Amino acid sequence: MAMMRPRTNRDDYHTMSREQQVNLIRLRTGHNRLNAHMNRKFKLAPSPTCACGQEDQTAEHILQRCPLLDEERKEVWPSPTPLQTKLYGSRQELEKTTFITSAGLIV
């Protein structure tokens, strides 16, 4: 069966570690441990709002706008970078999303 054959070429996503792949998929799908999902889906967070208080804590908010992570984000992406590039770009861009875990958030 074609589905059972091993992958012969490896794209950037498939060359990453398993942990990096899991975190990236969680960010891409929104099925993660950020407040928005944990509150709406499981009622395990008291509120969907981010600690910054400005909007819901989603992957987009964390990767693009959260003022609490401005400095860390600017170290990783010195110039404005679209969310699409951060989540689906080259391996170099994909690996930069790990700043979230180094900032103390669990995805």
MOPAC internal coordinates of N, CA, C and O (Angstrom, degrees):
PM7 1SCF
backbone

  N    0.0000 0     0.00 0     0.00 0    0    0    0
  C    1.4478 1     0.00 0     0.00 0    1    0    0
  C    1.5202 1   109.52 1     0.00 0    2    1    0
  O    1.2310 1   120.94 1   -37.82 1    3    2    1
  N    1.3009 1   115.80 1   142.18 1    3    2    1
  C    1.4617 1   121.27 1  -178.98 1    5    3    2
  C    1.5231 1   111.92 1   -65.51 1    6    5    3
  O    1.2310 1   119.96 1   149.30 1    7    6    5
  N    1.3055 1   117.68 1   -30.70 1    7    6    5
  C    1.4609 1   121.08 1  -177.51 1    9    7    6
  C    1.5285 1   111.72 1   -70.47 1   10    9    7
  O    1.2310 1   119.45 1   157.28 1   11   10    9
  N    1.3028 1   118.65 1   -22.72 1   11   10    9
  C    1.4535 1   122.42 1  -175.64 1   13   11   10
  C    1.5246 1   113.37 1   -92.72 1   14   13   11
  O    1.2310 1   120.14 1   171.33 1   15   14   13
  N    1.3210 1   117.34 1    -8.67 1   15   14   13
  C    1.4599 1   120.22 1   179.74 1   17   15   14
  C    1.5228 1   110.49 1   -71.38 1   18   17   15
  O    1.2310 1   120.25 1   -38.18 1   19   18   17
  N    1.3234 1   117.12 1   141.82 1   19   18   17
  C    1.4675 1   118.87 1   177.65 1   21   19   18
  C    1.5227 1   111.19 1   -66.53 1   22   21   19
  O    1.2310 1   121.25 1   -29.96 1   23   22   21
  N    1.2937 1   115.21 1   150.04 1   23   22   21
  C    1.4632 1   121.72 1   179.08 1   25   23   22
  C    1.5337 1   108.62 1   -67.83 1   26   25   23
  O    1.2310 1   120.62 1   -51.64 1   27   26   25
  N    1.3401 1   116.42 1   128.36 1   27   26   25
  C    1.4567 1   119.77 1  -178.28 1   29   27   26
  C    1.5261 1   112.07 1   -90.24 1   30   29   27
  O    1.2310 1   119.97 1   148.02 1   31   30   29
  N    1.3163 1   117.67 1   -31.98 1   31   30   29
  C    1.4620 1   119.78 1   176.16 1   33   31   30
  C    1.5240 1   108.23 1  -115.22 1   34   33   31
  O    1.2310 1   120.66 1   -33.90 1   35   34   33
  N    1.3030 1   116.35 1   146.10 1   35   34   33
  C    1.4613 1   120.63 1  -175.98 1   37   35   34
  C    1.5229 1   108.93 1  -118.47 1   38   37   35
  O    1.2310 1   121.48 1   -59.43 1   39   38   37
  N    1.3299 1   114.77 1   120.57 1   39   38   37
  C    1.4577 1   118.27 1   175.74 1   41   39   38
  C    1.5270 1   109.26 1   -80.14 1   42   41   39
  O    1.2310 1   120.75 1    -3.36 1   43   42   41
  N    1.3239 1   116.18 1   176.64 1   43   42   41
  C    1.4667 1   120.50 1  -175.59 1   45   43   42
  C    1.5220 1   112.33 1   -58.20 1   46   45   43
  O    1.2310 1   119.99 1   139.61 1   47   46   45
  N    1.3182 1   117.63 1   -40.39 1   47   46   45
  C    1.4660 1   121.32 1  -179.78 1   49   47   46
  C    1.5313 1   110.67 1   -60.32 1   50   49   47
  O    1.2310 1   120.56 1   136.23 1   51   50   49
  N    1.3198 1   116.53 1   -43.77 1   51   50   49
  C    1.4677 1   120.75 1  -175.54 1   53   51   50
  C    1.5312 1   114.11 1   -77.43 1   54   53   51
  O    1.2310 1   119.79 1   174.56 1   55   54   53
  N    1.3107 1   118.00 1    -5.44 1   55   54   53
  C    1.4583 1   120.10 1   175.13 1   57   55   54
  C    1.5324 1   111.64 1   -95.22 1   58   57   55
  O    1.2310 1   120.71 1   176.11 1   59   58   57
  N    1.3104 1   116.25 1    -3.89 1   59   58   57
  C    1.4662 1   121.03 1   179.49 1   61   59   58
  C    1.5245 1   109.85 1   -81.91 1   62   61   59
  O    1.2310 1   120.85 1   -16.41 1   63   62   61
  N    1.3399 1   115.98 1   163.59 1   63   62   61
  C    1.4646 1   119.76 1   177.70 1   65   63   62
  C    1.5277 1   109.49 1   -68.89 1   66   65   63
  O    1.2310 1   120.92 1   -19.00 1   67   66   65
  N    1.3062 1   115.84 1   161.00 1   67   66   65
  C    1.4682 1   121.16 1   179.42 1   69   67   66
  C    1.5330 1   110.75 1   -57.97 1   70   69   67
  O    1.2310 1   120.34 1   136.64 1   71   70   69
  N    1.3213 1   116.95 1   -43.36 1   71   70   69
  C    1.4712 1   120.75 1   179.73 1   73   71   70
  C    1.5332 1   111.15 1   -61.78 1   74   73   71
  O    1.2310 1   120.24 1   138.15 1   75   74   73
  N    1.3162 1   117.14 1   -41.85 1   75   74   73
  C    1.4645 1   120.99 1   177.94 1   77   75   74
  C    1.5297 1   110.75 1   -64.78 1   78   77   75
  O    1.2310 1   120.46 1   139.49 1   79   78   77
  N    1.3249 1   116.73 1   -40.51 1   79   78   77
  C    1.4590 1   120.51 1   178.78 1   81   79   78
  C    1.5311 1   111.08 1   -63.17 1   82   81   79
  O    1.2310 1   120.47 1   135.32 1   83   82   81
  N    1.3263 1   116.70 1   -44.68 1   83   82   81
  C    1.4642 1   120.99 1  -179.62 1   85   83   82
  C    1.5212 1   110.28 1   -61.30 1   86   85   83
  O    1.2310 1   120.07 1   132.44 1   87   86   85
  N    1.3211 1   117.47 1   -47.56 1   87   86   85
  C    1.4637 1   120.45 1   179.59 1   89   87   86
  C    1.5161 1   111.64 1   -61.55 1   90   89   87
  O    1.2310 1   120.26 1   139.34 1   91   90   89
  N    1.3169 1   117.10 1   -40.66 1   91   90   89
  C    1.4580 1   120.89 1   179.95 1   93   91   90
  C    1.5304 1   111.34 1   -65.63 1   94   93   91
  O    1.2310 1   120.15 1   136.32 1   95   94   93
  N    1.3207 1   117.31 1   -43.68 1   95   94   93
  C    1.4675 1   120.36 1   178.30 1   97   95   94
  C    1.5292 1   110.06 1   -62.73 1   98   97   95
  O    1.2310 1   120.18 1   140.22 1   99   98   97
  N    1.3224 1   117.26 1   -39.78 1   99   98   97
  C    1.4609 1   120.41 1   178.23 1  101   99   98
  C    1.5222 1   111.04 1   -62.79 1  102  101   99
  O    1.2310 1   120.25 1   139.44 1  103  102  101
  N    1.3171 1   117.13 1   -40.56 1  103  102  101
  C    1.4644 1   120.55 1   177.42 1  105  103  102
  C    1.5247 1   111.31 1   -67.58 1  106  105  103
  O    1.2310 1   120.39 1   138.55 1  107  106  105
  N    1.3245 1   116.86 1   -41.45 1  107  106  105
  C    1.4672 1   120.75 1  -178.71 1  109  107  106
  C    1.5206 1   112.33 1   -65.60 1  110  109  107
  O    1.2310 1   120.09 1   138.60 1  111  110  109
  N    1.3184 1   117.43 1   -41.40 1  111  110  109
  C    1.4654 1   120.85 1  -173.28 1  113  111  110
  C    1.5239 1   114.23 1   -90.07 1  114  113  111
  O    1.2310 1   120.20 1   160.92 1  115  114  113
  N    1.3291 1   117.22 1   -19.08 1  115  114  113
  C    1.4627 1   119.58 1  -176.32 1  117  115  114
  C    1.5153 1   113.15 1    84.11 1  118  117  115
  O    1.2310 1   120.14 1   179.85 1  119  118  117
  N    1.3308 1   117.34 1    -0.15 1  119  118  117
  C    1.4667 1   121.79 1   176.52 1  121  119  118
  C    1.5280 1   106.79 1   -91.54 1  122  121  119
  O    1.2310 1   121.33 1   -95.19 1  123  122  121
  N    1.3204 1   115.06 1    84.81 1  123  122  121
  C    1.4573 1   120.87 1  -172.70 1  125  123  122
  C    1.5238 1   109.78 1  -143.38 1  126  125  123
  O    1.2310 1   120.77 1     7.91 1  127  126  125
  N    1.3060 1   116.13 1  -172.09 1  127  126  125
  C    1.4610 1   120.89 1  -177.16 1  129  127  126
  C    1.5248 1   112.59 1  -100.87 1  130  129  127
  O    1.2310 1   120.18 1  -161.44 1  131  130  129
  N    1.3027 1   117.25 1    18.56 1  131  130  129
  C    1.4545 1   120.59 1   176.17 1  133  131  130
  C    1.5367 1   108.97 1   -77.51 1  134  133  131
  O    1.2310 1   120.65 1   -24.12 1  135  134  133
  N    1.3220 1   116.37 1   155.88 1  135  134  133
  C    1.4690 1   121.32 1  -171.87 1  137  135  134
  C    1.5258 1   114.88 1   -53.71 1  138  137  135
  O    1.2310 1   119.69 1   138.77 1  139  138  137
  N    1.3300 1   118.19 1   -41.23 1  139  138  137
  C    1.4568 1   120.57 1  -176.37 1  141  139  138
  C    1.5325 1   111.09 1   -57.65 1  142  141  139
  O    1.2310 1   120.52 1   132.57 1  143  142  141
  N    1.3142 1   116.61 1   -47.43 1  143  142  141
  C    1.4651 1   120.15 1  -179.00 1  145  143  142
  C    1.5297 1   111.68 1   -72.88 1  146  145  143
  O    1.2310 1   120.67 1   135.84 1  147  146  145
  N    1.3153 1   116.33 1   -44.16 1  147  146  145
  C    1.4718 1   119.69 1  -177.57 1  149  147  146
  C    1.5254 1   112.22 1   -65.21 1  150  149  147
  O    1.2310 1   119.85 1   149.19 1  151  150  149
  N    1.3245 1   117.89 1   -30.81 1  151  150  149
  C    1.4569 1   120.80 1   178.09 1  153  151  150
  C    1.5186 1   111.47 1   -78.70 1  154  153  151
  O    1.2310 1   119.90 1   131.39 1  155  154  153
  N    1.2973 1   117.80 1   -48.61 1  155  154  153
  C    1.4704 1   120.96 1  -174.76 1  157  155  154
  C    1.5201 1   113.21 1   -73.16 1  158  157  155
  O    1.2310 1   120.58 1   140.65 1  159  158  157
  N    1.2978 1   116.49 1   -39.35 1  159  158  157
  C    1.4622 1   120.12 1  -175.46 1  161  159  158
  C    1.5212 1   112.97 1   -85.65 1  162  161  159
  O    1.2310 1   120.21 1   136.46 1  163  162  161
  N    1.3240 1   117.21 1   -43.54 1  163  162  161
  C    1.4579 1   120.15 1  -171.34 1  165  163  162
  C    1.5217 1   114.96 1  -118.85 1  166  165  163
  O    1.2310 1   120.06 1   172.08 1  167  166  165
  N    1.3409 1   117.50 1    -7.92 1  167  166  165
  C    1.4725 1   122.03 1  -176.59 1  169  167  166
  C    1.5281 1   111.42 1    58.54 1  170  169  167
  O    1.2310 1   120.27 1  -147.06 1  171  170  169
  N    1.3335 1   117.09 1    32.94 1  171  170  169
  C    1.4622 1   122.15 1  -179.45 1  173  171  170
  C    1.5264 1   112.60 1   -96.53 1  174  173  171
  O    1.2310 1   120.25 1   167.89 1  175  174  173
  N    1.3092 1   117.12 1   -12.11 1  175  174  173
  C    1.4634 1   121.58 1   174.62 1  177  175  174
  C    1.5277 1   106.74 1  -112.48 1  178  177  175
  O    1.2310 1   119.82 1   -39.57 1  179  178  177
  N    1.3273 1   117.94 1   140.43 1  179  178  177
  C    1.4582 1   120.02 1  -177.25 1  181  179  178
  C    1.5248 1   113.57 1   -63.94 1  182  181  179
  O    1.2310 1   120.31 1   155.19 1  183  182  181
  N    1.3265 1   117.02 1   -24.81 1  183  182  181
  C    1.4566 1   121.85 1  -177.58 1  185  183  182
  C    1.5213 1   109.28 1  -153.62 1  186  185  183
  O    1.2310 1   119.70 1   -28.67 1  187  186  185
  N    1.3457 1   118.17 1   151.33 1  187  186  185
  C    1.4628 1   119.84 1   175.65 1  189  187  186
  C    1.5291 1   112.45 1   -77.84 1  190  189  187
  O    1.2310 1   120.54 1   171.80 1  191  190  189
  N    1.3290 1   116.57 1    -8.20 1  191  190  189
  C    1.4605 1   122.14 1  -173.82 1  193  191  190
  C    1.5271 1   112.25 1   -73.64 1  194  193  191
  O    1.2310 1   121.46 1   -36.88 1  195  194  193
  N    1.3152 1   114.80 1   143.12 1  195  194  193
  C    1.4658 1   122.42 1   176.40 1  197  195  194
  C    1.5261 1   109.10 1   -70.19 1  198  197  195
  O    1.2310 1   120.78 1   -20.62 1  199  198  197
  N    1.3185 1   116.12 1   159.38 1  199  198  197
  C    1.4673 1   121.42 1   177.87 1  201  199  198
  C    1.5246 1   111.91 1   -60.38 1  202  201  199
  O    1.2310 1   120.13 1   157.07 1  203  202  201
  N    1.3347 1   117.36 1   -22.93 1  203  202  201
  C    1.4658 1   120.50 1   178.13 1  205  203  202
  C    1.5247 1   111.34 1   -70.94 1  206  205  203
  O    1.2310 1   120.42 1   159.75 1  207  206  205
  N    1.3461 1   116.80 1   -20.25 1  207  206  205
  C    1.4585 1   121.87 1   178.36 1  209  207  206
  C    1.5190 1   115.16 1    79.78 1  210  209  207
  O    1.2310 1   119.50 1  -176.83 1  211  210  209
  N    1.3170 1   118.56 1     3.17 1  211  210  209
  C    1.4606 1   120.80 1  -175.58 1  213  211  210
  C    1.5221 1   114.81 1   -89.64 1  214  213  211
  O    1.2310 1   119.98 1   145.67 1  215  214  213
  N    1.3168 1   117.64 1   -34.33 1  215  214  213
  C    1.4632 1   120.85 1   179.78 1  217  215  214
  C    1.5200 1   109.56 1  -163.10 1  218  217  215
  O    1.2310 1   121.04 1    -2.33 1  219  218  217
  N    1.3283 1   115.62 1   177.67 1  219  218  217
  C    1.4547 1   120.43 1  -179.93 1  221  219  218
  C    1.5293 1   110.30 1   -62.78 1  222  221  219
  O    1.2310 1   121.32 1   -35.45 1  223  222  221
  N    1.3229 1   115.08 1   144.55 1  223  222  221
  C    1.4627 1   121.31 1  -179.75 1  225  223  222
  C    1.5227 1   108.92 1   -83.84 1  226  225  223
  O    1.2310 1   121.05 1   -89.21 1  227  226  225
  N    1.3183 1   115.59 1    90.79 1  227  226  225
  C    1.4616 1   123.06 1   176.80 1  229  227  226
  C    1.5246 1   108.71 1  -114.60 1  230  229  227
  O    1.2310 1   120.68 1    -9.18 1  231  230  229
  N    1.3179 1   116.30 1   170.82 1  231  230  229
  C    1.4654 1   120.21 1   177.75 1  233  231  230
  C    1.5261 1   109.84 1   -60.40 1  234  233  231
  O    1.2310 1   120.21 1   137.21 1  235  234  233
  N    1.3155 1   117.19 1   -42.79 1  235  234  233
  C    1.4648 1   120.27 1   179.76 1  237  235  234
  C    1.5262 1   111.06 1   -61.00 1  238  237  235
  O    1.2310 1   120.29 1   135.15 1  239  238  237
  N    1.3190 1   117.06 1   -44.85 1  239  238  237
  C    1.4711 1   120.77 1   179.47 1  241  239  238
  C    1.5303 1   110.59 1   -60.12 1  242  241  239
  O    1.2310 1   120.41 1   132.62 1  243  242  241
  N    1.3194 1   116.81 1   -47.38 1  243  242  241
  C    1.4635 1   121.33 1  -178.40 1  245  243  242
  C    1.5280 1   111.04 1   -64.88 1  246  245  243
  O    1.2310 1   120.16 1   135.23 1  247  246  245
  N    1.3167 1   117.30 1   -44.77 1  247  246  245
  C    1.4628 1   121.21 1  -176.16 1  249  247  246
  C    1.5276 1   113.51 1   -76.39 1  250  249  247
  O    1.2310 1   120.07 1   157.58 1  251  250  249
  N    1.3322 1   117.47 1   -22.42 1  251  250  249
  C    1.4630 1   119.74 1  -172.88 1  253  251  250
  C    1.5251 1   115.81 1  -116.22 1  254  253  251
  O    1.2310 1   119.67 1   138.96 1  255  254  253
  N    1.3593 1   118.24 1   -41.04 1  255  254  253
  C    1.4537 1   117.90 1  -165.35 1  257  255  254
  C    1.5193 1   117.69 1  -130.18 1  258  257  255
  O    1.2310 1   118.44 1   166.50 1  259  258  257
  N    1.2971 1   120.57 1   -13.50 1  259  258  257
  C    1.4623 1   120.91 1  -172.74 1  261  259  258
  C    1.5363 1   110.61 1   -59.11 1  262  261  259
  O    1.2310 1   120.12 1   -60.08 1  263  262  261
  N    1.3435 1   117.38 1   119.92 1  263  262  261
  C    1.4647 1   119.56 1  -178.95 1  265  263  262
  C    1.5308 1   113.26 1   -66.75 1  266  265  263
  O    1.2310 1   120.08 1   156.69 1  267  266  265
  N    1.3295 1   117.44 1   -23.31 1  267  266  265
  C    1.4654 1   120.09 1   178.88 1  269  267  266
  C    1.5306 1   112.09 1   -69.35 1  270  269  267
  O    1.2310 1   120.60 1   159.07 1  271  270  269
  N    1.3164 1   116.46 1   -20.93 1  271  270  269
  C    1.4731 1   120.94 1  -177.65 1  273  271  270
  C    1.5321 1   112.58 1  -112.75 1  274  273  271
  O    1.2310 1   120.42 1  -166.60 1  275  274  273
  N    1.3332 1   116.81 1    13.40 1  275  274  273
  C    1.4707 1   120.32 1  -178.29 1  277  275  274
  C    1.5240 1   113.06 1   -54.38 1  278  277  275
  O    1.2310 1   120.49 1   131.56 1  279  278  277
  N    1.3260 1   116.67 1   -48.44 1  279  278  277
  C    1.4696 1   119.45 1  -176.81 1  281  279  278
  C    1.5233 1   111.57 1   -63.37 1  282  281  279
  O    1.2310 1   120.58 1   133.41 1  283  282  281
  N    1.3365 1   116.50 1   -46.59 1  283  282  281
  C    1.4662 1   120.09 1   179.77 1  285  283  282
  C    1.5280 1   111.15 1   -62.35 1  286  285  283
  O    1.2310 1   120.86 1   137.94 1  287  286  285
  N    1.3257 1   115.96 1   -42.06 1  287  286  285
  C    1.4653 1   120.78 1  -179.50 1  289  287  286
  C    1.5288 1   110.69 1   -63.98 1  290  289  287
  O    1.2310 1   120.22 1   138.68 1  291  290  289
  N    1.3348 1   117.19 1   -41.32 1  291  290  289
  C    1.4667 1   120.66 1  -178.83 1  293  291  290
  C    1.5317 1   111.74 1   -69.86 1  294  293  291
  O    1.2310 1   120.18 1   152.80 1  295  294  293
  N    1.3220 1   117.25 1   -27.20 1  295  294  293
  C    1.4636 1   119.83 1   174.87 1  297  295  294
  C    1.5258 1   110.53 1   -68.17 1  298  297  295
  O    1.2310 1   121.03 1   141.63 1  299  298  297
  N    1.3222 1   115.63 1   -38.37 1  299  298  297
  C    1.4640 1   121.29 1  -177.72 1  301  299  298
  C    1.5248 1   111.45 1   -81.09 1  302  301  299
  O    1.2310 1   120.59 1   133.85 1  303  302  301
  N    1.3284 1   116.48 1   -46.15 1  303  302  301
  C    1.4698 1   123.10 1   178.76 1  305  303  302
  C    1.5256 1   108.43 1  -122.22 1  306  305  303
  O    1.2310 1   119.62 1   -90.26 1  307  306  305
  N    1.3496 1   118.33 1    89.74 1  307  306  305
  C    1.4655 1   120.83 1  -177.06 1  309  307  306
  C    1.5354 1   113.63 1   -61.89 1  310  309  307
  O    1.2310 1   120.15 1   149.96 1  311  310  309
  N    1.3229 1   117.31 1   -30.04 1  311  310  309
  C    1.4644 1   120.48 1   177.86 1  313  311  310
  C    1.5300 1   108.57 1  -113.44 1  314  313  311
  O    1.2310 1   120.30 1   -24.29 1  315  314  313
  N    1.3292 1   117.04 1   155.71 1  315  314  313
  C    1.4655 1   119.80 1  -179.75 1  317  315  314
  C    1.5337 1   111.24 1   -54.59 1  318  317  315
  O    1.2310 1   121.29 1   -48.20 1  319  318  317
  N    1.3273 1   115.13 1   131.80 1  319  318  317
  C    1.4674 1   121.88 1  -178.28 1  321  319  318
  C    1.5249 1   108.37 1  -128.55 1  322  321  319
  O    1.2310 1   119.71 1   -50.10 1  323  322  321
  N    1.3333 1   118.16 1   129.90 1  323  322  321
  C    1.4712 1   120.22 1   179.83 1  325  323  322
  C    1.5302 1   112.08 1   -62.74 1  326  325  323
  O    1.2310 1   120.79 1   -31.13 1  327  326  325
  N    1.3127 1   116.10 1   148.87 1  327  326  325
  C    1.4638 1   121.99 1   178.13 1  329  327  326
  C    1.5296 1   110.65 1   -56.94 1  330  329  327
  O    1.2310 1   120.20 1   140.42 1  331  330  329
  N    1.3091 1   117.22 1   -39.58 1  331  330  329
  C    1.4698 1   122.26 1   179.36 1  333  331  330
  C    1.5250 1   110.88 1   -55.71 1  334  333  331
  O    1.2310 1   120.10 1   137.68 1  335  334  333
  N    1.3187 1   117.42 1   -42.32 1  335  334  333
  C    1.4673 1   121.86 1   179.47 1  337  335  334
  C    1.5178 1   110.80 1   -67.61 1  338  337  335
  O    1.2310 1   120.54 1   139.99 1  339  338  337
  N    1.3264 1   116.56 1   -40.01 1  339  338  337
  C    1.4627 1   120.66 1  -178.74 1  341  339  338
  C    1.5260 1   111.79 1   -65.43 1  342  341  339
  O    1.2310 1   120.26 1   145.01 1  343  342  341
  N    1.3254 1   117.10 1   -34.99 1  343  342  341
  C    1.4700 1   120.83 1  -175.79 1  345  343  342
  C    1.5237 1   114.55 1   -98.05 1  346  345  343
  O    1.2310 1   119.94 1   159.71 1  347  346  345
  N    1.3363 1   117.73 1   -20.29 1  347  346  345
  C    1.4649 1   120.08 1  -174.93 1  349  347  346
  C    1.5292 1   113.23 1  -133.25 1  350  349  347
  O    1.2310 1   119.81 1  -170.33 1  351  350  349
  N    1.3224 1   117.96 1     9.67 1  351  350  349
  C    1.4610 1   121.69 1  -176.63 1  353  351  350
  C    1.5150 1   113.39 1   -79.04 1  354  353  351
  O    1.2310 1   121.52 1    24.22 1  355  354  353
  N    1.3161 1   114.70 1  -155.78 1  355  354  353
  C    1.4584 1   121.17 1   179.92 1  357  355  354
  C    1.5248 1   110.10 1   -68.57 1  358  357  355
  O    1.2310 1   121.08 1   -12.08 1  359  358  357
  N    1.3106 1   115.53 1   167.92 1  359  358  357
  C    1.4730 1   119.60 1   179.45 1  361  359  358
  C    1.5263 1   110.80 1   -56.69 1  362  361  359
  O    1.2310 1   120.36 1   140.14 1  363  362  361
  N    1.3083 1   116.93 1   -39.86 1  363  362  361
  C    1.4666 1   121.17 1   178.92 1  365  363  362
  C    1.5342 1   109.95 1   -57.87 1  366  365  363
  O    1.2310 1   119.79 1   136.28 1  367  366  365
  N    1.3117 1   118.00 1   -43.72 1  367  366  365
  C    1.4736 1   121.61 1   178.50 1  369  367  366
  C    1.5275 1   110.84 1   -68.79 1  370  369  367
  O    1.2310 1   120.51 1   137.91 1  371  370  369
  N    1.3211 1   116.64 1   -42.09 1  371  370  369
  C    1.4640 1   120.56 1  -178.86 1  373  371  370
  C    1.5222 1   111.06 1   -61.55 1  374  373  371
  O    1.2310 1   120.52 1   139.24 1  375  374  373
  N    1.3162 1   116.61 1   -40.76 1  375  374  373
  C    1.4632 1   120.28 1  -178.70 1  377  375  374
  C    1.5272 1   112.41 1   -67.93 1  378  377  375
  O    1.2310 1   119.89 1   156.42 1  379  378  377
  N    1.3014 1   117.82 1   -23.58 1  379  378  377
  C    1.4650 1   121.03 1   179.37 1  381  379  378
  C    1.5209 1   112.38 1   -66.63 1  382  381  379
  O    1.2310 1   120.11 1   157.27 1  383  382  381
  N    1.3288 1   117.40 1   -22.73 1  383  382  381
  C    1.4703 1   119.66 1  -179.63 1  385  383  382
  C    1.5191 1   111.69 1   -65.31 1  386  385  383
  O    1.2310 1   119.85 1   167.50 1  387  386  385
  N    1.3268 1   117.89 1   -12.50 1  387  386  385
  C    1.4645 1   120.10 1   178.72 1  389  387  386
  C    1.5264 1   112.25 1   -67.91 1  390  389  387
  O    1.2310 1   119.81 1   171.83 1  391  390  389
  N    1.3267 1   117.97 1    -8.17 1  391  390  389
  C    1.4604 1   119.86 1   176.95 1  393  391  390
  C    1.5413 1   109.55 1   -59.91 1  394  393  391
  O    1.2310 1   120.21 1   155.01 1  395  394  393
  N    1.3103 1   117.19 1   -24.99 1  395  394  393
  C    1.4672 1   121.16 1   179.93 1  397  395  394
  C    1.5265 1   110.13 1   -61.31 1  398  397  395
  O    1.2310 1   120.40 1   132.24 1  399  398  397
  N    1.3233 1   116.84 1   -47.76 1  399  398  397
  C    1.4673 1   118.99 1  -179.09 1  401  399  398
  C    1.5277 1   111.30 1   -71.21 1  402  401  399
  O    1.2310 1   120.06 1   146.09 1  403  402  401
  N    1.3262 1   117.48 1   -33.91 1  403  402  401
  C    1.4594 1   119.12 1   177.19 1  405  403  402
  C    1.5311 1   111.23 1   -70.16 1  406  405  403
  O    1.2310 1   120.41 1   159.74 1  407  406  405
  N    1.3320 1   116.81 1   -20.26 1  407  406  405
  C    1.4705 1   121.24 1   176.48 1  409  407  406
  C    1.5220 1   111.33 1   -84.53 1  410  409  407
  O    1.2310 1   120.52 1   178.15 1  411  410  409
  N    1.3476 1   116.61 1    -1.85 1  411  410  409
  C    1.4572 1   120.25 1   175.31 1  413  411  410
  C    1.5189 1   115.65 1    98.41 1  414  413  411
  O    1.2310 1   120.11 1  -175.44 1  415  414  413
  N    1.3328 1   117.39 1     4.56 1  415  414  413
  C    1.4694 1   119.88 1   178.09 1  417  415  414
  C    1.5229 1   109.95 1   -92.11 1  418  417  415
  O    1.2310 1   121.14 1   -35.53 1  419  418  417
  N    1.3122 1   115.42 1   144.47 1  419  418  417
  C    1.4614 1   121.43 1   176.41 1  421  419  418
  C    1.5165 1   107.60 1  -103.46 1  422  421  419
  O    1.2310 1   121.57 1   -57.61 1  423  422  421
  N    1.3198 1   114.59 1   122.39 1  423  422  421
  C    1.4553 1   119.52 1   179.65 1  425  423  422
  C    1.4908 1   106.57 1   -93.78 1  426  425  423
  O    1.2310 1   120.10 1   180.00 1  427  426  425

